[in-house]
Amino acid sequence: MKTIHTYTNGRLEPRDGEVVREFPLVLHVNGRELATLVASPHELRFLVAGFLRLQGFVASVADFNVLSVCEDFGIASVRIRGDLPERLKPVLTSGCGSGITFNLDMPEPTSPVGTDRFTPAAVFRLMEELARRAEGYRSHGGIHSAAVGDAFGNLVLFAEDIGRHNTLDRIAGEALLKGIELAGKVLVTSGRVSTEMAAKAARLGISLIASRTSPTDLAVRMCDDAGICLIGYVRGGKFTVYAHQERLLIEQSVGAGCPRLGRGDRAPTGAPHPIPGVTGVILAGGASARMGSNKALLPYRGGRFIEAIHRQLAELFDEVILVTNNPEQYAFLPCRKVPDLFPGMGALAGIHSGLSHSANPAIFAVACDMPYLNADLIRHLAGRADRGGVLIPESHGGLEPLHAVYGKGCLAAIEATLLTGERRIVSFFDRTNVNKVNAEEVAGFDPAFASFSNVNTPEEYFRLRGEEHGAVGQGPEVEWATAATTLR
């Protein structure tokens, strides 16, 4: 920490603040001083390996005989197979942190850039994850971040540094040393996309580059030539495409940001439009102890119980996510499956995971055993989503947290609560903004409050099947209050 001064309203006020660190690393290769890399002082072996890889001096781990970094003296000593070129012409790049390259011309990609197509949801999801991880930039500025992910929007590698070109070197080096293939992946970055960034991405076989800011004209030309989709100004659900817009899967951007559509992921023709800005999340946790078997997989309406829930949500939302720690049990569902990030912490951890993985700023979370969902009520709730807090309906039994809308602004509060060991969903409500939809308003859509019913026991399940076949005269409101209280 350092004492810095802030000027406000004609006064200088002292405060403790962090200043981003700058670390010069002298790189020796085969006994020859090659360059001084100015970078952030962490994971320098990845930086060195990636720099040499993207200059074309190494192509595999086997090309390194020695890779040693002495942080005390700021020296990296490397011995590689083969010799360096006799004459090297350094080029100072436009990147932050005194960027330097010896090979700025368009390289031949290590693997051919394929014909993969990507959904906007995947791009937004990766950019959201990049922003979430970029703590250094938010805390004191001056730090760039980058990440690579797959076509589904799953993050694979992340790096940050004072130089945006260094972030890609770090990713390239870590991927090389860990044996991770980058061809066909998506690169997202916080900084401007300049020529050296585009050239390095092409060398790695990157298929799509997205940035929060703009590319340069030469970077656009380079991406055009390399077949890379180039996107800038990814902000607030919008972006600008500068090259190869045909690689975006616009019309099919549904169902968890997945390029391949599956049964039930698109609203049927003539149905109301999907609810914008909200992801449907199904929570498939729970031991089903009272049922004696996984209730989500019980037969219902010509399929499995959870299929009916998914089908309803897929008609309401562009993106549907299933939170489960056993994805192999739900391979039949055409949506993305994500695990708990806090295993063993119940439904609260499921909501946290759904929010973390959502490509949208809010989610509608529902349990996997609620057979009487009301589409009009869900639209009413999701249409009032608060990305900064919770929107939760009430019934005569109280709050209904497993049929509620949660915004990404809740993530910090949920994480803080989970770290204390608290598992109840409502336990984080005093840390965030909570808006309630009272029982009278809910009754306008669902007078019996059947939406909040669930199935916990064999008796409840057989009663449900009886109603399905017309064998039981009672409505779905039977014992809804007991079931809802059990879920809470």
PyMOL commands that set and color helices and strands:
alter all, ss='L'
color gray80, all
select helices_A, chain A and resi 44-54+61-63+120-133+135-140+164-178+195-204+217-226+245-247+295-297+305-314+327-330+346-357+375-382+408-419+425-431+439-443+450-452+458-468+480-487
alter helices_A, ss='H'
color red, helices_A
select strands_A, chain A and resi 2-8+11-17+23-29+32-39+64-70+75-80+91-92+100-101+144-149+155-161+186-189+208-211+229-235+238-243+278-283+299-300+303-304+320-323+336-338+362-367+389-395+398-399+403-407+433-437
alter strands_A, ss='S'
color yellow, strands_A
deselect
rebuild
show_as cartoon
